Amino acid sequence: MLLRAQLPPVAFDALLVSLLLVMSVGPGQDLKARPESLILPVALLLPLVWRRRAPLAVFGAVAAAAFVQWLVGVQPVLADVALLVALYTVAVRSAWQHMLLAGAVLEGGILLASVRWGPEGRFLVPVLFLTALATTVAVTGTNIRIRRVYLASLEDRAVRLERERDQQAQLAVAEERARIAREMHDIVTHNLSAMVALADAAVFAQFRSPGKATGAMQQISDTGRQALTDMRRSLGVLRADEPDAQRHPLPGIAQLQSLVDQMGAAGLPTSLGLEGDPDPVSTTAQLTVYRVVQEALTNTLKHAPPGTHADVQVRFSPKAVAIEVTDDGNTTRAPGPSAGHGIAGMRERAAAYGGNLQAGPLPGGGWRVSAHITLAAAEDDAS
């Protein structure tokens, strides 16, 4: 077995043919007086060198040589084992129909050989023995072929599973990148907009009302720290046991009032209304609600004129959360690619939980963002 594993298939078959040929001819044979003692073994054994490339053709060549042997009346020799080797190769490497055909041809040869060279009155003995031997060889080869096909199917399945696993990993990476991009957009856009508005207010109030300017600067500092903490959390580098994580929990329903107060300090007076019980809402769904409200208010802060008022209404039901953010500013904002990624990001967040989002101007002036989130989809996603 070790020699077979080290040699190429053709070299191994050539070595096998050479050994069988030497054993068939024997050292004491007079090749000049009996040339058939060399010609017949060569005709039987030599085709076996190509048995792996053309199993059925090689079996046919060996069977033809054996039939010539029967016609000329030469007694069976050791080289006749080539018939069994050829049958085994057909069973291992060809379809079962080819194996049955080769077996039928060999069985015919067994009957002919038993008639000519079998002992008188005991015709069935060599027939049964040779048939059993040929059947054993055919069954062994068929089992090996089936085992190889099974192993090949397992290997193919393993390759496909590995490919699917890699594809799923790539999809997971792409989804995580999209999630981080959405989080970073919301965090950076909102906090920078609030900080710019607070800085402008501080500059305006530094001479008239130093106390308000100091408060605005302090709020800028707090907003910056919150933004850094949220960014670290989104990038996965903030551990749950760190002090920053304890001081700044993951944004949710409880943080909406702080968000509204922050927007009011930045120059956008905002009212908040909550209806229903928010306790059944999962943490991830609460984050989605918070980010949708945050993005809608940030867009109003950036685009609406001074003096605009905003209103946030969040309604909770056992199966869904309805969000509505409106303002009374006269603006010409238009949803679409030209409006940036804010509205698209909010739509993606709502769609991730089986919901939808609509944004557009109100008939009497102002802007309205309406979102609907399905709690069942949120719970499935969180699990």
C-alpha positions, 0 to 999 in steps of 0.5 A: 500500500505504501509503494502504491501511494508513492508511485504514479498510477501508470507506474504502479500498473506497469510494475504489476504487469511486469511482476505478473508476466515474470510469474506467468512465464517462469524461469524454466520456459523455453521461449523459442520452442513455445513462443505462445508461452510469452505471447499469450501472457503479454496479450493478456497482461499488457492492456492492464497498463491502461486499465485506469484510462479505459476500463471497458476497452481494456477488459475487452482486449483482455477478454479477446486475448482469452477467447483466442486462448480458448480457440487455440486450446492453450491451457489456462495460465497465471496470466488469466488473472488479468480477467479478474483485474480488468473486471475489478477495474470496470466495477471501480471506475465505470457505471454499473451497466458496464460492470454487468456487461463485463460480468456477463462476458466473463461468465460466458468465458467461465462456461466455455473454459469449464466445458473445455478444461473442466474435469469430466462429470464435475462441470459445475465445480469449476463453474461455481468456483470461478463464478463465485470468484468473479462475483466477489471481485465485481462486488468488491469493486462496486463497493469501492466505487460507491464508497468513493462516490460517497466520499466525493459527495461529502468532500463536495458538500464540505466545500460548498458548506465552507463556501457558504460559510465564507459568503455568510461571513462576508455578508455579516461583515458587510451588514456590520459595516453598514450598521457601524456606518449608520451609527457613525452617521447619526452620532457624528451628524447629530452631535456636531450639529448640536455642538455648532448650534451651542457654540454659536449661541455661546458666542452670541451670549458671551457678553450679554449673558455670560452665565448662559454662555458658560452653560452652553460651553459646558453642554458642548463639552458634555455633548462631545463626551457623549459623542466619543462614548457613542463612537467607541461603543459603535466601534466595539471598543467600549466594554460594559464594565467601563465607567463611561459605559455606566455613565452613558447607557445605550440610548433608548426611550429613557434618553429621549427627554435628554435628547429633546432638552439638548435640541432645545438648548441648541436652539430648536424648542422641542416637545415630547409626547409618549403614549403607551407602555415602553417596557415590552420594547427591546433594547435594540428596538429602543435604539432604533426609535432613539436614532430615528428621532435623533436624525429627524430632529438633527435634520430640522436643526440643520435645515429649518429657519430660526424660531422653528418648533418641533414636536415628537410623538411616540406611541407604543402598542403591544405589537408596534411603535409609531414615531412622528416628528413634525416641525413648523419651519418653512423649508424646501427640504426634499427627500431623496439622494440629494438630501444626503443619507439621513432619510435613507438611514432612517428608512433602513433602520425601520425596514430592519424591523419590518417597518417603514418610514415616510418623510415629506412636507406638511400641507400648511408648512413644516416637515413631517417624519413618520415611522412604524416599527414592528416589535415582533420583528425587533424581538426576532432580530435581537434573539 
